[in-house]
Amino acid sequence: MIQTDYLHSVFYSTTFQNKIDNAVRIMFSFDKENSFEAIAFTGISGAAFAFPLAYLLSKSLICIRKANSSTHCNLSIEGHIDCTSYIIVDDFISTGATIQLITTSIEQEFHNFYAYPIGNCPKLGAVFLYDEPKLDYVMKLTNNKFPIYKV
């Protein structure tokens, strides 16, 4: 028996394998036209897809830790923060808060680490969602500021 609240795409192995394979095809194609260096994520839902995708696509990772998360790490952000461009991988978008957390964290860390103005930080290339049921809603929510792909 598999017990899960919302990570069905992760815990059911056939579904997970199919979604990872599909994500690799879509991201590989995207990368040809819009090169990116890293995959950013937060939480278990992002990590579940980010790690295998980074390996299969030969990309670096950027891990954003959620505030007040219980962890042995003292850093709020880990990974390839000096990249020029990145994508975000997550399950779905509800309010846009996760996207805001990731982009703001990367901008702030880059600014703090390199003392560059906020505008000179790595650029978000796209967001890839693996369980998004309402893509039209998400496009309106984000005002089409970046491409969103369902994988």
DSSP file (Angstrom, degrees, kcal/mol; ACC not computed):
  #  RESIDUE AA STRUCTURE BP1 BP2  ACC     N-H-->O    O-->H-N    N-H-->O    O-->H-N    TCO  KAPPA ALPHA  PHI   PSI    X-CA   Y-CA   Z-CA
    1    1 A M              0   0    0      0, 0.0     2,-0.5     0, 0.0     0, 0.0   0.000 360.0 360.0 360.0 135.6    0.0    0.0    0.0
    2    2 A I        -     0   0    0      2,-0.0     2,-0.6     6,-0.0    10,-0.0  -0.920 360.0-160.3-105.9 127.5    1.2    3.5   -0.9
    3    3 A Q        +     0   0    0     -2,-0.5     2,-0.3     8,-0.0     0, 0.0  -0.937  27.9 142.4-109.6 121.5    0.2    6.3    1.4
    4    4 A T        -     0   0    0     -2,-0.6    -2,-0.0     1,-0.1     4,-0.0  -0.988  39.0-157.1-155.4 149.3    0.4    9.8    0.0
    5    5 A D  S    S-     0   0    0     -2,-0.3    -1,-0.1     2,-0.0     3,-0.1   0.866  91.1 -17.7 -92.3 -47.3   -1.5   13.0    0.2
    6    6 A Y  S    S+     0   0    0      1,-0.0     3,-0.4     2,-0.0     2,-0.3   0.437 111.8  87.8-141.8  -3.2   -0.5   14.8   -3.0
    7    7 A L    >>  +     0   0    0      1,-0.2     4,-2.2     2,-0.1     3,-1.5  -0.178  42.0 134.3 -98.0  42.9    2.8   13.2   -4.3
    8    8 A H  H 3>  +     0   0    0      1,-0.3     4,-1.7    -2,-0.3    -1,-0.2   0.871  69.6  58.7 -56.2 -38.9    1.1   10.5   -6.4
    9    9 A S  H 34 S+     0   0    0     -3,-0.4    -1,-0.3     1,-0.2    10,-0.2   0.686 111.8  41.7 -67.1 -17.2    3.4   11.2   -9.3
   10   10 A V  H <4 S+     0   0    0     -3,-1.5    -2,-0.2     5,-0.1    -1,-0.2   0.848 115.0  44.7 -95.0 -43.6    6.4   10.5   -7.1
   11   11 A F  H  < S+     0   0    0     -4,-2.2     2,-0.8     1,-0.1    -2,-0.2   0.676  96.7  75.5 -84.0 -17.4    5.3    7.4   -5.2
   12   12 A Y  S  X S-     0   0    0     -4,-1.7     4,-2.7    -5,-0.2     3,-0.2  -0.852  74.6-153.4 -95.1 108.8    3.8    5.4   -8.1
   13   13 A S  H  > S+     0   0    0     -2,-0.8     4,-2.7     1,-0.2     5,-0.2   0.819  88.3  49.1 -58.7 -40.5    6.9    4.2   -9.9
   14   14 A T  H  > S+     0   0    0      2,-0.2     4,-2.4     1,-0.2    -1,-0.2   0.932 114.5  45.7 -66.2 -43.6    5.5    3.9  -13.4
   15   15 A T  H  > S+     0   0    0     -3,-0.2     4,-2.6     2,-0.2    -2,-0.2   0.925 113.6  50.4 -61.6 -45.2    3.9    7.3  -13.2
   16   16 A F  H  X S+     0   0    0     -4,-2.7     4,-2.6     1,-0.2     5,-0.2   0.935 111.3  47.3 -60.0 -48.8    7.2    8.8  -11.9
   17   17 A Q  H  X S+     0   0    0     -4,-2.7     4,-2.6     1,-0.2    -1,-0.2   0.914 113.3  48.4 -60.6 -44.2    9.3    7.2  -14.6
   18   18 A N  H  X S+     0   0    0     -4,-2.4     4,-2.4    -5,-0.2    -1,-0.2   0.908 113.1  47.2 -64.0 -41.9    6.9    8.3  -17.3
   19   19 A K  H  X S+     0   0    0     -4,-2.6     4,-2.7     2,-0.2    -2,-0.2   0.894 112.5  49.2 -68.8 -38.8    6.9   11.9  -16.0
   20   20 A I  H  X S+     0   0    0     -4,-2.6     4,-2.5    -5,-0.2    -2,-0.2   0.943 112.4  48.3 -63.4 -46.9   10.7   12.0  -15.6
   21   21 A D  H  X S+     0   0    0     -4,-2.6     4,-1.9    -5,-0.2    -2,-0.2   0.916 114.1  46.4 -58.9 -44.2   11.1   10.7  -19.2
   22   22 A N  H  X S+     0   0    0     -4,-2.4     4,-2.4     1,-0.2    -1,-0.2   0.905 111.6  51.5 -65.2 -42.1    8.6   13.3  -20.5
   23   23 A A  H  X S+     0   0    0     -4,-2.7     4,-3.0     1,-0.2     5,-0.3   0.898 107.5  53.0 -62.5 -40.7   10.2   16.1  -18.5
   24   24 A V  H  X S+     0   0    0     -4,-2.5     4,-2.5     2,-0.2     5,-0.2   0.927 110.2  48.0 -61.2 -44.9   13.7   15.2  -19.9
   25   25 A R  H  X S+     0   0    0     -4,-1.9     4,-1.9     2,-0.2    -2,-0.2   0.939 115.9  43.3 -60.9 -47.4   12.3   15.4  -23.5
   26   26 A I  H  X S+     0   0    0     -4,-2.4     4,-2.4     1,-0.2    -2,-0.2   0.919 117.2  45.2 -66.7 -44.3   10.6   18.7  -22.9
   27   27 A M  H  X S+     0   0    0     -4,-3.0     4,-2.8     2,-0.2    -1,-0.2   0.862 110.4  53.9 -70.3 -35.7   13.5   20.3  -21.0
   28   28 A F  H  X S+     0   0    0     -4,-2.5     4,-1.2    -5,-0.3    -1,-0.2   0.928 112.0  45.3 -62.3 -44.4   16.1   19.0  -23.5
   29   29 A S  H  X S+     0   0    0     -4,-1.9     4,-1.0    -5,-0.2     3,-0.4   0.921 113.6  49.4 -64.4 -44.9   14.2   20.7  -26.3
   30   30 A F  H >X S+     0   0    0     -4,-2.4     4,-2.9     1,-0.2     3,-0.7   0.907 107.0  56.4 -59.0 -43.0   13.7   23.9  -24.2
   31   31 A D  H 3< S+     0   0    0     -4,-2.8    -1,-0.2     1,-0.2    -2,-0.2   0.788  98.3  61.5 -63.5 -29.7   17.5   23.9  -23.4
   32   32 A K  H 3< S+     0   0    0     -4,-1.2    -1,-0.2    -3,-0.4     3,-0.2   0.881 118.9  26.8 -63.9 -37.3   18.4   23.9  -27.2
   33   33 A E  H << S+     0   0    0     -4,-1.0     2,-0.3    -3,-0.7    -2,-0.2   0.743 135.7  29.9 -95.2 -28.8   16.6   27.2  -27.7
   34   34 A N  S  < S-     0   0    0     -4,-2.9    -1,-0.2    -5,-0.2    -2,-0.2  -0.674  84.1-149.7-136.2  76.2   16.9   28.7  -24.2
   35   35 A S        -     0   0    0     -2,-0.3     2,-0.3    -3,-0.2    -3,-0.1  -0.157  18.0-177.6 -55.1 135.4   20.0   27.4  -22.5
   36   36 A F        -     0   0    0      1,-0.1    50,-0.2    49,-0.0     3,-0.1  -0.970  21.2-160.3-133.9 152.3   19.9   27.1  -18.8
   37   37 A E        +     0   0    0     48,-2.0    23,-2.3    -2,-0.3     2,-0.3   0.718  68.5  29.6-102.2 -26.7   22.6   26.0  -16.3
   38   38 A A  E     -ab  60  86A   0     47,-1.1    49,-2.0    21,-0.2     2,-0.5  -0.918  58.7-135.1-140.8 159.6   20.7   25.0  -13.2
   39   39 A I  E     -ab  61  87A   0     21,-2.3    23,-2.2    -2,-0.3     2,-0.3  -0.976  25.8-158.4-115.2 119.8   17.4   23.6  -11.8
   40   40 A A  E     +ab  62  88A   0     47,-3.5    49,-2.1    -2,-0.5     2,-0.3  -0.739  21.5 153.8-100.0 147.1   16.0   25.4   -8.8
   41   41 A F  E     -a   63   0A   0     21,-2.1    23,-2.7    -2,-0.3     2,-0.3  -0.972  25.5-154.3-159.1 167.5   13.6   23.8   -6.4
   42   42 A T  E  >  +a   64   0A   0     47,-0.4     4,-1.0    -2,-0.3    23,-0.1  -0.981  57.1  10.0-146.5 150.2   12.3   23.8   -2.8
   43   43 A G  H  > S-     0   0    0     21,-0.5     4,-2.5    -2,-0.3     5,-0.2   0.113  95.4 -65.8  72.6 172.6   10.7   21.2   -0.7
   44   44 A I  H  > S+     0   0    0      1,-0.2     4,-2.4     2,-0.2    -1,-0.2   0.839 130.3  57.9 -67.3 -34.5   10.2   17.5   -1.2
   45   45 A S  H  > S+     0   0    0      2,-0.2     4,-0.6     1,-0.2    -1,-0.2   0.883 112.9  39.7 -66.8 -36.7    7.9   17.9   -4.2
   46   46 A G  H >X S+     0   0    0     -4,-1.0     4,-2.7     2,-0.2     3,-0.7   0.903 115.3  51.7 -74.8 -42.7   10.6   19.9   -6.1
   47   47 A A  H 3X S+     0   0    0     -4,-2.5     4,-1.8     1,-0.2    -2,-0.2   0.864  98.2  66.3 -62.5 -37.2   13.5   17.8   -4.9
   48   48 A A  H 3< S+     0   0    0     -4,-2.4    -1,-0.2     1,-0.2    -2,-0.2   0.839 117.5  24.6 -56.3 -34.8   11.8   14.6   -6.1
   49   49 A F  H <X S+     0   0    0     -3,-0.7     4,-2.1    -4,-0.6     5,-0.2   0.774 115.3  64.1 -98.8 -33.0   12.0   15.7   -9.7
   50   50 A A  H  X S+     0   0    0     -4,-2.7     4,-2.7     1,-0.2     5,-0.2   0.906  99.7  51.7 -62.0 -44.5   15.0   18.1   -9.5
   51   51 A F  H  X S+     0   0    0     -4,-1.8     4,-2.0     1,-0.2    -1,-0.2   0.955 114.2  39.7 -63.2 -52.9   17.6   15.5   -8.6
   52   52 A P  H  > S+     0   0    0      0, 0.0     4,-2.7     0, 0.0    -1,-0.2   0.893 117.3  51.0 -65.1 -35.3   17.0   12.9  -11.3
   53   53 A L  H  X S+     0   0    0     -4,-2.1     4,-2.3     2,-0.2    -2,-0.2   0.914 108.6  50.6 -67.2 -41.7   16.4   15.7  -13.9
   54   54 A A  H  X>S+     0   0    0     -4,-2.7     5,-2.3    -5,-0.2     4,-0.8   0.916 113.4  46.7 -60.7 -42.3   19.7   17.4  -13.1
   55   55 A Y  H ><5S+     0   0    0     -4,-2.0     3,-0.7    -5,-0.2    -2,-0.2   0.952 115.2  44.3 -63.6 -50.0   21.5   14.1  -13.4
   56   56 A L  H 3<5S+     0   0    0     -4,-2.7    -2,-0.2     1,-0.2    -1,-0.2   0.782 121.5  39.0 -69.2 -27.5   19.9   13.2  -16.7
   57   57 A L  H 3<5S-     0   0    0     -4,-2.3    -1,-0.2    -5,-0.2    -2,-0.2   0.407 107.1-121.6-101.3   0.3   20.3   16.6  -18.2
   58   58 A S  T <<5 +     0   0    0     -4,-0.8     2,-0.3    -3,-0.7    -3,-0.2   0.940  63.3 143.2  56.3  51.3   23.8   17.3  -16.8
   59   59 A K      < -     0   0    0     -5,-2.3   -21,-0.2    -6,-0.2    -1,-0.2  -0.808  49.7-115.3-116.8 158.7   22.6   20.4  -15.0
   60   60 A S  E     -a   38   0A   0    -23,-2.3   -21,-2.3    -2,-0.3     2,-0.3  -0.365  30.1-124.5 -83.5 170.2   23.5   21.9  -11.6
   61   61 A L  E     -a   39   0A   0    -23,-0.2    19,-2.3    -2,-0.1     2,-0.4  -0.877  14.8-164.6-119.1 150.7   21.1   22.3   -8.7
   62   62 A I  E     -aC  40  79A   0    -23,-2.2   -21,-2.1    -2,-0.3     2,-0.6  -0.955  14.2-163.9-130.7 114.2   19.9   25.2   -6.6
   63   63 A C  E     -aC  41  78A   0     15,-3.0    15,-2.4    -2,-0.4     2,-0.6  -0.877   1.3-163.2-102.9 122.4   18.1   24.2   -3.4
   64   64 A I  E     -aC  42  77A   0    -23,-2.7   -21,-0.5    -2,-0.6     2,-0.4  -0.920  12.0-145.9-104.5 121.6   16.0   26.8   -1.6
   65   65 A R        -     0   0    0     11,-3.0     2,-0.1    -2,-0.6     3,-0.1  -0.705  18.9-119.4 -88.3 136.9   15.2   25.9    2.0
   66   66 A K    >   -     0   0    0     -2,-0.4     3,-1.6     1,-0.1    -1,-0.1  -0.453  40.4 -91.0 -72.3 146.5   11.8   27.1    3.3
   67   67 A A  T 3  S+     0   0    0      1,-0.3    -1,-0.1    -2,-0.1     3,-0.1  -0.258 109.4  10.7 -58.0 141.5   11.9   29.5    6.2
   68   68 A N  T 3  S+     0   0    0      1,-0.2     2,-0.3    -3,-0.1    -1,-0.3   0.687  88.4 155.7  62.2  20.8   11.8   27.7    9.6
   69   69 A S    <   -     0   0    0     -3,-1.6     2,-0.8     1,-0.1    -1,-0.2  -0.585  49.3-118.0 -77.9 141.5   12.3   24.3    8.0
   70   70 A S        +     0   0    0     -2,-0.3     2,-0.3    -3,-0.1    -1,-0.1  -0.696  60.0 134.2 -81.5 109.4   13.8   21.8   10.4
   71   71 A T        -     0   0    0     -2,-0.8    -3,-0.0     2,-0.2    -6,-0.0  -0.970  64.6-122.4-152.1 161.5   17.1   20.8    8.8
   72   72 A H  S    S+     0   0    0     -2,-0.3     2,-0.4     2,-0.0    -2,-0.0   0.474  87.0  94.1 -85.1  -2.4   20.8   20.3    9.7
   73   73 A C        -     0   0    0      1,-0.1    -2,-0.2     2,-0.1     0, 0.0  -0.748  57.7-162.5 -95.6 137.0   21.8   22.9    7.2
   74   74 A N        +     0   0    0     -2,-0.4     2,-0.3     2,-0.0    -1,-0.1   0.521  65.5  92.8 -91.8  -7.2   22.3   26.5    8.3
   75   75 A L        -     0   0    0      1,-0.1     3,-0.1   -11,-0.0    -2,-0.1  -0.640  61.1-155.2 -89.4 144.2   22.1   27.9    4.7
   76   76 A S  S    S+     0   0    0     -2,-0.3   -11,-3.0     1,-0.2     2,-0.4   0.659  86.7  29.1 -87.1 -17.6   18.9   29.1    3.2
   77   77 A I  E     -C   64   0A   0    -13,-0.2     2,-0.3     2,-0.0    -1,-0.2  -0.996  67.7-179.6-144.2 135.9   20.1   28.4   -0.3
   78   78 A E  E     +C   63   0A   0    -15,-2.4   -15,-3.0    -2,-0.4     2,-0.3  -0.970  40.2  38.6-132.6 149.0   22.6   25.8   -1.6
   79   79 A G  E    S-C   62   0A   0     -2,-0.3     2,-1.8   -17,-0.2   -17,-0.3  -0.821  99.3  -6.7 121.4-155.3   24.0   25.1   -5.0
   80   80 A H    >   +     0   0    0    -19,-2.3     3,-1.1    -2,-0.3   -20,-0.1  -0.513  60.9 157.4 -85.4  71.3   25.1   26.8   -8.2
   81   81 A I  T 3   +     0   0    0     -2,-1.8    -1,-0.2     1,-0.3   -19,-0.1   0.656  65.6  64.7 -75.4 -14.0   24.1   30.4   -7.3
   82   82 A D  T 3  S+     0   0    0     -3,-0.2    -1,-0.3    39,-0.1    -2,-0.1   0.162  75.1 121.1 -95.8  21.6   26.5   31.9   -9.8
   83   83 A C    <   -     0   0    0     -3,-1.1     3,-0.1     1,-0.1   -47,-0.0  -0.306  63.5-135.7 -72.1 166.2   24.8   30.5  -12.8
   84   84 A T  S    S+     0   0    0      1,-0.3    39,-2.6    38,-0.1     2,-0.3   0.726  82.3  11.9 -94.9 -26.2   23.4   32.9  -15.5
   85   85 A S  E     + d   0 123A   0     37,-0.3   -48,-2.0    39,-0.0   -47,-1.1  -0.996  63.4 175.0-151.8 154.2   20.1   31.2  -15.9
   86   86 A Y  E     -bd  38 124A   0     37,-2.4    39,-3.6    -2,-0.3    40,-0.6  -0.953  18.7-138.0-150.2 165.0   17.9   28.5  -14.3
   87   87 A I  E     -bd  39 126A   0    -49,-2.0   -47,-3.5    -2,-0.3     2,-0.4  -0.835  20.2-128.1-120.2 165.3   14.6   26.9  -14.4
   88   88 A I  E     -bd  40 127A   0     38,-2.0    40,-3.1    -2,-0.3     2,-0.4  -0.943  16.0-163.0-114.7 137.9   12.2   25.9  -11.6
   89   89 A V  E     + d   0 128A   0    -49,-2.1   -47,-0.4    -2,-0.4     2,-0.3  -0.981  26.6 139.0-118.8 131.3   10.8   22.4  -11.1
   90   90 A D  E     - d   0 129A   0     38,-2.1    40,-1.8    -2,-0.4    41,-0.3  -0.942  56.1-109.0-156.7 176.2    7.8   21.9   -8.9
   91   91 A D  S    S-     0   0    0      1,-0.3    40,-3.0    -2,-0.3     2,-0.3   0.958  85.5 -31.0 -80.4 -53.3    4.5   19.9   -8.7
   92   92 A F        -     0   0    0     38,-0.2     2,-0.5    37,-0.1    -1,-0.3  -0.954  54.0-113.3-155.7 171.4    2.0   22.7   -9.2
   93   93 A I        +     0   0    0     -2,-0.3    41,-0.1     1,-0.1    48,-0.1  -0.971  32.2 163.1-115.9 126.0    1.3   26.4   -8.5
   94   94 A S  S    S-     0   0    0     -2,-0.5    -1,-0.1    44,-0.0    47,-0.0   0.821  83.7  -7.9-103.3 -54.7   -1.4   27.3   -6.1
   95   95 A T  S    S-     0   0    0     46,-0.0    -2,-0.1     0, 0.0     0, 0.0   0.538  89.6-111.5-119.5 -14.3   -0.7   31.0   -5.2
   96   96 A G  S  > S+     0   0    0      3,-0.0     4,-2.2    46,-0.0     5,-0.2   0.402  82.3 122.1  93.5  -1.6    2.7   31.7   -6.8
   97   97 A A  H  > S+     0   0    0      1,-0.2     4,-2.7     2,-0.2     5,-0.1   0.860  70.9  52.2 -64.4 -37.0    4.4   31.9   -3.4
   98   98 A T  H  > S+     0   0    0      2,-0.2     4,-2.6     1,-0.2    -1,-0.2   0.919 109.8  48.1 -66.7 -42.7    6.9   29.2   -4.1
   99   99 A I  H  > S+     0   0    0      1,-0.2     4,-2.6     2,-0.2     5,-0.3   0.922 113.5  48.5 -61.6 -43.8    8.0   30.8   -7.4
  100  100 A Q  H  X S+     0   0    0     -4,-2.2     4,-2.5     1,-0.2     5,-0.3   0.910 110.6  51.1 -62.4 -43.5    8.3   34.1   -5.5
  101  101 A L  H  X S+     0   0    0     -4,-2.7     4,-2.3     2,-0.2    -2,-0.2   0.932 113.4  44.7 -59.7 -47.0   10.3   32.4   -2.8
  102  102 A I  H  X S+     0   0    0     -4,-2.6     4,-2.3     2,-0.2     5,-0.2   0.954 116.6  43.3 -65.6 -50.9   12.8   30.8   -5.2
  103  103 A T  H  X S+     0   0    0     -4,-2.6     4,-2.4     1,-0.2    -2,-0.2   0.915 117.1  46.3 -64.4 -42.8   13.3   33.8   -7.4
  104  104 A T  H  X S+     0   0    0     -4,-2.5     4,-2.8    -5,-0.3     5,-0.2   0.904 112.1  51.3 -65.9 -41.7   13.7   36.3   -4.5
  105  105 A S  H  X S+     0   0    0     -4,-2.3     4,-2.6    -5,-0.3     5,-0.2   0.913 111.8  46.5 -62.5 -43.2   16.0   33.9   -2.6
  106  106 A I  H  X S+     0   0    0     -4,-2.3     4,-2.5     2,-0.2     5,-0.2   0.931 114.0  48.0 -66.0 -45.1   18.3   33.5   -5.7
  107  107 A E  H  X S+     0   0    0     -4,-2.4     4,-2.5    -5,-0.2    -2,-0.2   0.938 115.2  44.9 -59.3 -47.4   18.3   37.3   -6.4
  108  108 A Q  H  X S+     0   0    0     -4,-2.8     4,-2.9     2,-0.2     5,-0.2   0.915 114.2  47.6 -66.7 -43.5   19.1   38.1   -2.7
  109  109 A E  H  X S+     0   0    0     -4,-2.6     4,-2.9    -5,-0.2     5,-0.3   0.909 113.3  48.4 -65.0 -41.3   21.8   35.5   -2.3
  110  110 A F  H  X S+     0   0    0     -4,-2.5     4,-2.6    -5,-0.2     6,-0.5   0.921 113.4  48.0 -63.0 -43.9   23.4   36.5   -5.5
  111  111 A H  H  X S+     0   0    0     -4,-2.5     4,-1.8    -5,-0.2    -2,-0.2   0.929 116.1  43.4 -62.0 -46.4   23.3   40.1   -4.5
  112  112 A N  H  < S+     0   0    0     -4,-2.9    -2,-0.2     2,-0.2    -1,-0.2   0.904 118.5  43.6 -66.8 -42.2   24.7   39.4   -1.0
  113  113 A F  H  < S+     0   0    0     -4,-2.9    -2,-0.2    -5,-0.2    -3,-0.2   0.900 129.9  23.2 -73.0 -42.5   27.4   37.0   -2.2
  114  114 A Y  H  < S-     0   0    0     -4,-2.6    -2,-0.2    -5,-0.3    -3,-0.2   0.516  93.4-131.1-104.8  -7.2   28.6   39.0   -5.2
  115  115 A A     <  +     0   0    0     -4,-1.8    -4,-0.2    -5,-0.3    -3,-0.2   0.802  58.2 143.6  58.1  31.1   27.5   42.5   -4.1
  116  116 A Y        -     0   0    0     -6,-0.5    -1,-0.2    -5,-0.2    -2,-0.1  -0.654  60.6 -89.9 -92.8 155.8   26.0   43.1   -7.6
  117  117 A P    >   -     0   0    0      0, 0.0     3,-2.0     0, 0.0    -1,-0.1  -0.298  41.1-108.8 -59.7 151.6   22.8   45.0   -8.1
  118  118 A I  G >  S+     0   0    0      1,-0.3     3,-1.1     2,-0.1    -7,-0.1   0.839 115.9  62.4 -52.5 -38.5   19.6   42.8   -7.9
  119  119 A G  G 3  S+     0   0    0      1,-0.3    -1,-0.3    -8,-0.0   -12,-0.0   0.661  93.6  63.8 -65.2 -16.6   19.0   43.2  -11.7
  120  120 A N  G <  S+     0   0    0     -3,-2.0    -1,-0.3   -13,-0.1    -2,-0.1   0.076  81.4 111.1 -96.1  24.3   22.3   41.4  -12.5
  121  121 A C  S <  S-     0   0    0     -3,-1.1   -14,-0.1     1,-0.2   -39,-0.1  -0.382  81.5 -65.1 -94.1 172.5   21.4   38.1  -11.0
  122  122 A P        -     0   0    0      0, 0.0     2,-0.4     0, 0.0   -37,-0.3  -0.221  56.7-123.3 -55.4 146.1   20.6   34.7  -12.7
  123  123 A K  E     -d   85   0A   0    -39,-2.6   -37,-2.4    -3,-0.1     2,-0.6  -0.758  10.5-124.2 -99.7 138.4   17.6   34.8  -14.9
  124  124 A L  E     -d   86   0A   0     -2,-0.4   -37,-0.2   -39,-0.2     3,-0.1  -0.693  25.4-175.7 -76.6 120.4   14.6   32.5  -14.6
  125  125 A G  E     -     0   0A   0    -39,-3.6     2,-0.3    -2,-0.6   -38,-0.2   0.873  57.1 -36.1 -86.3 -40.7   14.1   30.8  -17.9
  126  126 A A  E     -d   87   0A   0    -40,-0.6   -38,-2.0    20,-0.2     2,-0.4  -0.977  49.1-115.3-171.5 167.4   10.9   28.8  -17.3
  127  127 A V  E     -de  88 148A   0     20,-2.4    22,-2.9    -2,-0.3     2,-0.5  -0.979  22.4-159.8-118.9 133.4    8.9   26.9  -14.8
  128  128 A F  E     -de  89 149A   0    -40,-3.1   -38,-2.1    -2,-0.4     2,-0.4  -0.963   8.3-169.6-117.1 122.9    8.2   23.2  -15.3
  129  129 A L  E     -de  90 150A   0     20,-3.1    22,-2.7    -2,-0.5   -38,-0.2  -0.926  13.8-170.8-116.8 133.9    5.3   21.7  -13.4
  130  130 A Y  S    S+     0   0    0    -40,-1.8   -39,-0.2    -2,-0.4   -38,-0.2   0.546  86.1  28.7-103.2  -7.1    4.6   17.9  -13.2
  131  131 A D  S    S+     0   0    0    -40,-3.0    -1,-0.1   -41,-0.3   -39,-0.1   0.054  77.0 140.6-136.9  28.4    1.1   17.9  -11.5
  132  132 A E        +     0   0    0    -41,-0.2     3,-0.3     1,-0.2   -40,-0.1  -0.638  21.6 177.7 -80.9 113.4   -0.5   21.1  -12.6
  133  133 A P  S    S+     0   0    0      0, 0.0     2,-0.4     0, 0.0    -1,-0.2   0.712  74.3  47.1 -85.0 -19.7   -4.2   20.5  -13.4
  134  134 A K     >  +     0   0    0      1,-0.2     4,-1.9   -41,-0.1     5,-0.2  -0.620  56.7 160.5-125.8  72.1   -5.1   24.2  -14.2
  135  135 A L  H  > S+     0   0    0     -2,-0.4     4,-2.3    -3,-0.3     5,-0.2   0.851  76.8  56.4 -65.0 -34.8   -2.5   25.6  -16.6
  136  136 A D  H  > S+     0   0    0      1,-0.2     4,-1.8     2,-0.2    -1,-0.2   0.925 107.8  48.8 -61.1 -44.1   -4.8   28.5  -17.8
  137  137 A Y  H  > S+     0   0    0      1,-0.2     4,-2.6     2,-0.2    -2,-0.2   0.915 110.9  50.6 -60.1 -44.7   -5.2   29.6  -14.2
  138  138 A V  H  X S+     0   0    0     -4,-1.9     4,-2.3     1,-0.2     6,-0.2   0.892 106.6  54.1 -63.3 -41.1   -1.5   29.5  -13.6
  139  139 A M  H  <>S+     0   0    0     -4,-2.3     5,-1.4     1,-0.2     4,-0.5   0.903 112.4  44.1 -61.2 -40.9   -0.8   31.6  -16.7
  140  140 A K  H ><5S+     0   0    0     -4,-1.8     3,-0.8     1,-0.2    -2,-0.2   0.907 111.1  54.7 -68.3 -41.6   -3.2   34.3  -15.4
  141  141 A L  H 3<5S+     0   0    0     -4,-2.6    -2,-0.2     1,-0.2    -1,-0.2   0.878 114.8  38.8 -59.8 -40.2   -1.8   34.1  -11.9
  142  142 A T  T ><5S-     0   0    0     -4,-2.3     3,-1.4    -5,-0.1    -1,-0.2   0.436 103.0-129.5 -93.1  -0.1    1.8   34.7  -13.1
  143  143 A N  T < 5 -     0   0    0     -3,-0.8    -3,-0.2    -4,-0.5    -4,-0.1   0.791  58.6 -75.1  56.3  30.5    0.8   37.3  -15.7
  144  144 A N  T 3 <S+     0   0    0     -5,-1.4    -1,-0.3    -6,-0.2    -5,-0.1   0.831  87.2 148.3  53.3  36.9    2.9   35.4  -18.3
  145  145 A K  S <  S+     0   0    0     -3,-1.4    -1,-0.1     1,-0.2    -2,-0.1   0.718  72.8   6.0 -71.8 -20.9    6.1   36.7  -16.8
  146  146 A F  S    S-     0   0    0     -7,-0.1    -1,-0.2    -4,-0.1   -20,-0.2  -0.975  93.1 -86.7-156.0 154.7    7.9   33.5  -17.8
  147  147 A P        -     0   0    0      0, 0.0   -20,-2.4     0, 0.0     2,-0.4  -0.400  37.3-157.0 -67.6 144.1    7.0   30.3  -19.8
  148  148 A I  E     -e  127   0A   0    -22,-0.2     2,-0.4    -2,-0.1   -20,-0.2  -0.992   7.8-167.8-124.2 128.8    5.3   27.6  -17.9
  149  149 A Y  E     -e  128   0A   0    -22,-2.9   -20,-3.1    -2,-0.4     2,-0.6  -0.930  15.5-144.6-118.3 138.6    5.4   24.0  -19.1
  150  150 A K  E      e  129   0A   0     -2,-0.4   -20,-0.2   -22,-0.2   -22,-0.1  -0.902 360.0 360.0 -97.6 125.1    3.4   21.0  -17.9
  151  151 A V              0   0    0    -22,-2.7   -21,-0.2    -2,-0.6  -128,-0.2   0.405 360.0 360.0-111.9 360.0    5.6   17.8  -18.0
